[in-house]
Amino acid sequence: MTYCVGLCLKDGLVFLSDTRTNAGVDQIGTFRKMSLFQKDKDRFFTLMSAGNLAITQAVKEILLQGQLLNGKNLWNVESTHDAAVVIGDAIKQVYDRDHKALEKAGIDFNCNLIFGGQIKGERPRLFNIYSASNFIEATPETCYFQIGESKYGKPILDRVISFDTPLNLATKCALISMDSTLNSNISVGLPLDLMVYEKNSLQASKLVTMDESNPYFQMIHQLWGEKLRAAFNSIAEPSWSGATPSRSIASPAKKMGAVPIHRNSKVAKKVAAPVKATAKASPKKKVAAKTKR
């Protein structure tokens, strides 16, 4: 498993990936999930991958070799959107070559990518590319993508990140998102690759690989846990008596009543014994009442 997050903001892009692969408890490895593509003063791209390692490595090799796909590669496309199309074509090529063998082995064709960057004269753009080779693009309303083990790191991103978030604040948020994932899932692990791309720079000006000795990440790991516990402890406990209205948990809901409680009766009901069938009794003769004259 892995965890990668990419953010597309007004001032640039942030990419963060772990390096752990997991094919079982006794098959843990370290492989880089981030790849950079740069053509001086013309274009800069970042690619992060999750899924089957053999598939994603095959896709990246096609891109690194500059193989022409329908006459295009990452070095000659005119837009970042067209670059995402090239990556989709590379996925199709690997699928056509390998999917039958994978099906026979009972293995899914699993490949998920985050791709982003900028071509000179164009704004920075970010894409999430799927196994089927189709993709979606980040927007100001939905300005980040996650792939891999995403659920643990999502809450902090949803609460903090917007399109206008400064790059430094977004970098801190991405690292907290990663720390939360590392803390909850053993299949995601250090070292981390962090790439912060500044709009119109067309180069990797802020690129770092972080491990457990990195002082900033050490500080993030320690303080985030402490601040979470402090915030948790600062929230008042619920009041069941209603003595403190602001903490009253027993206040009735406006849309629904209380959950009904179904109780068994303490006295067991007696079940009447079945009536046995008997011969039909002959009707009684009516006795005429004697009357006095």
C-alpha beads as a LAMMPS data file, in Angstrom:
LAMMPS data file: protein, C-alpha beads

293 atoms
292 bonds

1 atom types
1 bond types

-500.0 500.0 xlo xhi
-500.0 500.0 ylo yhi
-500.0 500.0 zlo zhi

Masses

1 110.0

Atoms # bond

1 1 1 0.000 0.000 0.000
2 1 1 1.025 3.621 -0.230
3 1 1 -0.216 7.150 0.377
4 1 1 0.257 10.078 -1.983
5 1 1 -1.369 13.502 -1.905
6 1 1 -1.231 16.290 -4.470
7 1 1 -2.569 19.836 -4.062
8 1 1 -3.244 22.427 -6.768
9 1 1 -3.305 25.938 -5.284
10 1 1 -3.256 29.493 -6.591
11 1 1 0.507 29.821 -5.885
12 1 1 1.584 26.407 -7.164
13 1 1 1.520 22.686 -6.431
14 1 1 2.410 20.418 -3.488
15 1 1 3.243 16.718 -3.913
16 1 1 3.941 14.282 -1.056
17 1 1 4.447 10.506 -1.237
18 1 1 5.682 7.717 1.008
19 1 1 8.040 4.991 -0.211
20 1 1 6.718 1.758 1.298
21 1 1 5.432 -1.198 -0.682
22 1 1 3.621 -4.060 0.978
23 1 1 3.023 -7.490 -0.553
24 1 1 2.465 -9.170 2.814
25 1 1 3.861 -8.916 6.322
26 1 1 7.125 -10.532 5.253
27 1 1 7.465 -8.623 1.954
28 1 1 7.936 -4.977 2.904
29 1 1 10.026 -2.882 0.522
30 1 1 11.081 0.712 -0.129
31 1 1 10.419 2.067 -3.615
32 1 1 10.157 5.672 -4.741
33 1 1 6.626 6.632 -5.866
34 1 1 7.521 10.105 -7.181
35 1 1 9.053 10.879 -10.594
36 1 1 10.015 14.300 -11.984
37 1 1 10.118 15.401 -15.644
38 1 1 11.781 18.695 -16.543
39 1 1 12.599 20.478 -19.789
40 1 1 14.525 23.657 -19.040
41 1 1 12.477 26.862 -19.157
42 1 1 9.652 25.042 -20.932
43 1 1 7.892 22.490 -18.697
44 1 1 7.959 20.742 -15.356
45 1 1 5.902 17.671 -14.359
46 1 1 5.560 15.493 -11.264
47 1 1 4.077 11.987 -11.260
48 1 1 3.132 9.921 -8.189
49 1 1 1.880 6.350 -8.313
50 1 1 -0.079 3.797 -6.302
51 1 1 -1.228 0.278 -7.103
52 1 1 0.593 -2.708 -8.571
53 1 1 4.292 -1.780 -8.535
54 1 1 5.144 -3.730 -11.697
55 1 1 2.405 -1.930 -13.622
56 1 1 3.277 1.569 -12.409
57 1 1 6.991 1.015 -13.072
58 1 1 6.213 -0.143 -16.618
59 1 1 4.125 2.979 -17.242
60 1 1 6.873 5.253 -15.901
61 1 1 9.507 3.551 -18.043
62 1 1 7.505 4.278 -21.207
63 1 1 7.301 7.933 -20.190
64 1 1 10.977 8.205 -19.217
65 1 1 12.085 6.715 -22.545
66 1 1 10.067 9.349 -24.365
67 1 1 8.250 6.745 -26.428
68 1 1 5.856 8.384 -28.895
69 1 1 2.225 7.507 -28.223
70 1 1 0.011 8.668 -31.098
71 1 1 2.916 10.935 -32.065
72 1 1 3.215 12.564 -28.640
73 1 1 5.248 12.265 -25.454
74 1 1 5.782 14.393 -22.352
75 1 1 8.483 16.422 -24.078
76 1 1 6.481 17.629 -27.102
77 1 1 2.864 18.011 -25.905
78 1 1 1.451 21.526 -26.004
79 1 1 -0.571 21.389 -22.769
80 1 1 -0.566 19.616 -19.419
81 1 1 -3.931 18.122 -20.357
82 1 1 -2.319 16.519 -23.425
83 1 1 0.439 15.211 -21.141
84 1 1 -2.228 13.486 -19.025
85 1 1 -3.586 11.931 -22.248
86 1 1 -0.082 10.599 -23.019
87 1 1 0.083 8.975 -19.584
88 1 1 -3.321 7.403 -20.215
89 1 1 -2.028 6.010 -23.511
90 1 1 0.986 4.547 -21.695
91 1 1 -1.376 2.799 -19.260
92 1 1 -3.344 1.379 -22.208
93 1 1 -0.140 0.023 -23.749
94 1 1 0.835 -1.782 -20.550
95 1 1 -2.727 -3.085 -20.176
96 1 1 -2.782 -4.484 -23.725
97 1 1 0.521 -6.239 -23.069
98 1 1 -0.100 -7.632 -19.575
99 1 1 -3.791 -7.887 -18.711
100 1 1 -4.346 -11.445 -20.008
101 1 1 -1.408 -12.799 -18.011
102 1 1 -2.591 -10.892 -14.935
103 1 1 -6.115 -12.308 -15.295
104 1 1 -4.743 -15.865 -15.487
105 1 1 -2.805 -15.208 -12.280
106 1 1 -5.896 -13.773 -10.579
107 1 1 -4.360 -10.276 -10.281
108 1 1 -6.282 -7.057 -10.924
109 1 1 -4.858 -4.403 -13.230
110 1 1 -4.391 -1.755 -10.539
111 1 1 -2.767 1.553 -11.413
112 1 1 -3.639 4.963 -9.949
113 1 1 -1.610 8.109 -10.603
114 1 1 -1.471 11.754 -9.555
115 1 1 0.081 13.908 -12.269
116 1 1 0.627 17.644 -12.300
117 1 1 2.855 20.450 -13.413
118 1 1 3.065 23.372 -15.780
119 1 1 3.975 24.160 -19.354
120 1 1 5.240 27.682 -20.028
121 1 1 2.362 30.030 -20.760
122 1 1 -0.149 27.795 -19.005
123 1 1 -1.330 27.687 -15.383
124 1 1 -0.284 24.828 -13.065
125 1 1 -2.670 21.853 -13.359
126 1 1 -3.257 18.618 -11.458
127 1 1 -4.852 15.321 -12.598
128 1 1 -5.912 12.018 -11.067
129 1 1 -5.406 9.260 -13.677
130 1 1 -7.126 5.883 -13.266
131 1 1 -6.444 2.292 -14.315
132 1 1 -8.817 2.693 -17.266
133 1 1 -6.549 5.545 -18.499
134 1 1 -9.267 8.179 -18.019
135 1 1 -8.718 11.076 -15.624
136 1 1 -10.195 14.055 -13.813
137 1 1 -8.672 17.477 -13.174
138 1 1 -8.469 19.394 -9.903
139 1 1 -10.528 22.578 -9.650
140 1 1 -10.558 25.514 -7.202
141 1 1 -13.516 23.808 -5.493
142 1 1 -11.812 20.382 -5.335
143 1 1 -8.152 21.296 -5.224
144 1 1 -6.466 18.105 -4.006
145 1 1 -6.247 14.399 -4.833
146 1 1 -5.223 11.392 -2.745
147 1 1 -4.300 7.891 -3.878
148 1 1 -3.561 4.781 -1.861
149 1 1 -4.422 4.669 1.847
150 1 1 -6.255 7.994 1.897
151 1 1 -8.874 7.828 4.664
152 1 1 -6.645 8.638 7.648
153 1 1 -5.190 11.819 6.158
154 1 1 -8.377 13.212 4.602
155 1 1 -10.008 14.945 7.632
156 1 1 -7.191 17.481 8.137
157 1 1 -7.127 18.309 4.410
158 1 1 -10.899 18.870 4.333
159 1 1 -10.749 21.230 7.321
160 1 1 -7.723 23.305 6.262
161 1 1 -7.079 23.265 2.518
162 1 1 -8.661 25.649 0.039
163 1 1 -7.481 26.959 -3.332
164 1 1 -6.165 30.143 -1.650
165 1 1 -4.103 28.319 1.000
166 1 1 -0.439 29.523 0.904
167 1 1 2.124 26.915 -0.163
168 1 1 3.908 26.796 3.210
169 1 1 0.656 26.226 5.110
170 1 1 -0.400 23.605 2.561
171 1 1 2.969 21.859 2.995
172 1 1 2.438 21.685 6.752
173 1 1 -1.080 20.346 6.251
174 1 1 0.088 17.669 3.801
175 1 1 2.765 16.507 6.274
176 1 1 0.215 16.309 9.116
177 1 1 -2.035 14.321 6.787
178 1 1 0.859 11.930 6.122
179 1 1 1.761 11.669 9.833
180 1 1 -1.842 10.725 10.658
181 1 1 -1.668 7.987 8.023
182 1 1 1.708 6.705 9.227
183 1 1 0.355 6.536 12.764
184 1 1 -2.697 4.456 11.774
185 1 1 -1.502 2.193 8.961
186 1 1 1.646 0.072 8.920
187 1 1 1.495 -0.319 5.137
188 1 1 2.563 3.345 4.721
189 1 1 6.094 4.236 5.765
190 1 1 9.109 6.530 5.670
191 1 1 11.075 7.970 3.904
192 1 1 8.835 10.610 2.329
193 1 1 9.367 12.548 -0.880
194 1 1 8.131 16.163 -0.776
195 1 1 7.984 18.432 -3.812
196 1 1 6.692 22.027 -3.562
197 1 1 6.350 23.673 -6.965
198 1 1 6.130 27.468 -7.135
199 1 1 3.962 28.837 -9.934
200 1 1 5.872 29.755 -13.130
201 1 1 9.236 28.564 -11.738
202 1 1 9.387 25.560 -14.114
203 1 1 11.903 23.869 -11.829
204 1 1 12.166 21.786 -8.664
205 1 1 13.061 24.606 -6.312
206 1 1 11.824 22.885 -3.129
207 1 1 12.469 19.143 -3.168
208 1 1 13.386 17.028 -0.148
209 1 1 13.415 13.418 1.019
210 1 1 12.438 13.141 4.691
211 1 1 13.075 10.293 7.136
212 1 1 12.709 9.886 10.907
213 1 1 15.767 12.128 11.488
214 1 1 14.259 15.151 9.724
215 1 1 13.828 17.812 12.451
216 1 1 10.704 19.403 10.991
217 1 1 8.916 16.083 10.568
218 1 1 9.966 15.057 14.088
219 1 1 8.392 18.265 15.390
220 1 1 5.198 17.654 13.360
221 1 1 4.914 14.107 14.700
222 1 1 5.378 15.142 18.330
223 1 1 3.344 18.360 18.408
224 1 1 0.406 17.093 16.371
225 1 1 -0.197 14.275 18.837
226 1 1 0.187 16.593 21.829
227 1 1 -2.101 19.271 20.368
228 1 1 -4.763 16.713 19.493
229 1 1 -4.786 15.365 23.045
230 1 1 -4.856 18.918 24.457
231 1 1 -7.762 19.868 22.188
232 1 1 -9.602 16.683 23.148
233 1 1 -9.100 17.333 26.863
234 1 1 -10.211 20.965 26.506
235 1 1 -13.666 19.953 25.279
236 1 1 -16.132 19.619 28.150
237 1 1 -17.644 16.222 28.935
238 1 1 -21.389 15.756 28.352
239 1 1 -23.936 16.615 31.045
240 1 1 -26.745 14.074 31.474
241 1 1 -28.525 16.008 34.233
242 1 1 -29.116 19.134 32.169
243 1 1 -27.651 21.312 34.927
244 1 1 -25.376 22.987 32.362
245 1 1 -27.472 23.801 29.262
246 1 1 -24.471 24.309 26.966
247 1 1 -23.261 20.765 27.723
248 1 1 -26.618 19.042 27.959
249 1 1 -26.582 15.840 25.947
250 1 1 -30.074 14.739 26.998
251 1 1 -31.887 17.507 25.110
252 1 1 -34.574 16.070 22.803
253 1 1 -33.912 16.001 19.073
254 1 1 -36.014 18.313 16.905
255 1 1 -36.665 15.929 14.021
256 1 1 -37.026 12.560 15.754
257 1 1 -38.191 11.292 19.093
258 1 1 -36.269 9.053 21.451
259 1 1 -35.357 5.519 20.427
260 1 1 -38.187 3.266 21.646
261 1 1 -37.308 0.579 24.176
262 1 1 -39.185 -2.710 23.816
263 1 1 -39.518 -4.614 27.114
264 1 1 -40.563 -8.197 27.803
265 1 1 -43.457 -8.567 30.329
266 1 1 -42.287 -9.834 33.704
267 1 1 -45.365 -12.189 34.065
268 1 1 -45.380 -14.862 31.458
269 1 1 -48.711 -15.191 29.757
270 1 1 -50.478 -18.562 30.259
271 1 1 -51.214 -20.336 27.074
272 1 1 -54.639 -21.990 27.104
273 1 1 -54.535 -25.767 26.670
274 1 1 -56.051 -26.999 23.456
275 1 1 -59.634 -28.256 23.785
276 1 1 -60.059 -31.960 23.024
277 1 1 -62.685 -32.871 20.524
278 1 1 -65.707 -34.683 22.134
279 1 1 -68.881 -36.304 20.865
280 1 1 -71.583 -33.843 20.108
281 1 1 -73.967 -33.590 23.068
282 1 1 -77.661 -34.053 22.376
283 1 1 -79.690 -30.963 22.958
284 1 1 -81.437 -30.821 26.345
285 1 1 -85.182 -31.185 26.360
286 1 1 -86.980 -28.125 27.368
287 1 1 -89.076 -28.593 30.503
288 1 1 -92.282 -26.732 30.378
289 1 1 -92.708 -24.470 33.292
290 1 1 -95.708 -25.283 35.450
291 1 1 -98.089 -22.509 35.826
292 1 1 -100.756 -22.077 38.506
293 1 1 -104.254 -21.569 37.375

Bonds

1 1 1 2
2 1 2 3
3 1 3 4
4 1 4 5
5 1 5 6
6 1 6 7
7 1 7 8
8 1 8 9
9 1 9 10
10 1 10 11
11 1 11 12
12 1 12 13
13 1 13 14
14 1 14 15
15 1 15 16
16 1 16 17
17 1 17 18
18 1 18 19
19 1 19 20
20 1 20 21
21 1 21 22
22 1 22 23
23 1 23 24
24 1 24 25
25 1 25 26
26 1 26 27
27 1 27 28
28 1 28 29
29 1 29 30
30 1 30 31
31 1 31 32
32 1 32 33
33 1 33 34
34 1 34 35
35 1 35 36
36 1 36 37
37 1 37 38
38 1 38 39
39 1 39 40
40 1 40 41
41 1 41 42
42 1 42 43
43 1 43 44
44 1 44 45
45 1 45 46
46 1 46 47
47 1 47 48
48 1 48 49
49 1 49 50
50 1 50 51
51 1 51 52
52 1 52 53
53 1 53 54
54 1 54 55
55 1 55 56
56 1 56 57
57 1 57 58
58 1 58 59
59 1 59 60
60 1 60 61
61 1 61 62
62 1 62 63
63 1 63 64
64 1 64 65
65 1 65 66
66 1 66 67
67 1 67 68
68 1 68 69
69 1 69 70
70 1 70 71
71 1 71 72
72 1 72 73
73 1 73 74
74 1 74 75
75 1 75 76
76 1 76 77
77 1 77 78
78 1 78 79
79 1 79 80
80 1 80 81
81 1 81 82
82 1 82 83
83 1 83 84
84 1 84 85
85 1 85 86
86 1 86 87
87 1 87 88
88 1 88 89
89 1 89 90
90 1 90 91
91 1 91 92
92 1 92 93
93 1 93 94
94 1 94 95
95 1 95 96
96 1 96 97
97 1 97 98
98 1 98 99
99 1 99 100
100 1 100 101
101 1 101 102
102 1 102 103
103 1 103 104
104 1 104 105
105 1 105 106
106 1 106 107
107 1 107 108
108 1 108 109
109 1 109 110
110 1 110 111
111 1 111 112
112 1 112 113
113 1 113 114
114 1 114 115
115 1 115 116
116 1 116 117
117 1 117 118
118 1 118 119
119 1 119 120
120 1 120 121
121 1 121 122
122 1 122 123
123 1 123 124
124 1 124 125
125 1 125 126
126 1 126 127
127 1 127 128
128 1 128 129
129 1 129 130
130 1 130 131
131 1 131 132
132 1 132 133
133 1 133 134
134 1 134 135
135 1 135 136
136 1 136 137
137 1 137 138
138 1 138 139
139 1 139 140
140 1 140 141
141 1 141 142
142 1 142 143
143 1 143 144
144 1 144 145
145 1 145 146
146 1 146 147
147 1 147 148
148 1 148 149
149 1 149 150
150 1 150 151
151 1 151 152
152 1 152 153
153 1 153 154
154 1 154 155
155 1 155 156
156 1 156 157
157 1 157 158
158 1 158 159
159 1 159 160
160 1 160 161
161 1 161 162
162 1 162 163
163 1 163 164
164 1 164 165
165 1 165 166
166 1 166 167
167 1 167 168
168 1 168 169
169 1 169 170
170 1 170 171
171 1 171 172
172 1 172 173
173 1 173 174
174 1 174 175
175 1 175 176
176 1 176 177
177 1 177 178
178 1 178 179
179 1 179 180
180 1 180 181
181 1 181 182
182 1 182 183
183 1 183 184
184 1 184 185
185 1 185 186
186 1 186 187
187 1 187 188
188 1 188 189
189 1 189 190
190 1 190 191
191 1 191 192
192 1 192 193
193 1 193 194
194 1 194 195
195 1 195 196
196 1 196 197
197 1 197 198
198 1 198 199
199 1 199 200
200 1 200 201
201 1 201 202
202 1 202 203
203 1 203 204
204 1 204 205
205 1 205 206
206 1 206 207
207 1 207 208
208 1 208 209
209 1 209 210
210 1 210 211
211 1 211 212
212 1 212 213
213 1 213 214
214 1 214 215
215 1 215 216
216 1 216 217
217 1 217 218
218 1 218 219
219 1 219 220
220 1 220 221
221 1 221 222
222 1 222 223
223 1 223 224
224 1 224 225
225 1 225 226
226 1 226 227
227 1 227 228
228 1 228 229
229 1 229 230
230 1 230 231
231 1 231 232
232 1 232 233
233 1 233 234
234 1 234 235
235 1 235 236
236 1 236 237
237 1 237 238
238 1 238 239
239 1 239 240
240 1 240 241
241 1 241 242
242 1 242 243
243 1 243 244
244 1 244 245
245 1 245 246
246 1 246 247
247 1 247 248
248 1 248 249
249 1 249 250
250 1 250 251
251 1 251 252
252 1 252 253
253 1 253 254
254 1 254 255
255 1 255 256
256 1 256 257
257 1 257 258
258 1 258 259
259 1 259 260
260 1 260 261
261 1 261 262
262 1 262 263
263 1 263 264
264 1 264 265
265 1 265 266
266 1 266 267
267 1 267 268
268 1 268 269
269 1 269 270
270 1 270 271
271 1 271 272
272 1 272 273
273 1 273 274
274 1 274 275
275 1 275 276
276 1 276 277
277 1 277 278
278 1 278 279
279 1 279 280
280 1 280 281
281 1 281 282
282 1 282 283
283 1 283 284
284 1 284 285
285 1 285 286
286 1 286 287
287 1 287 288
288 1 288 289
289 1 289 290
290 1 290 291
291 1 291 292
292 1 292 293
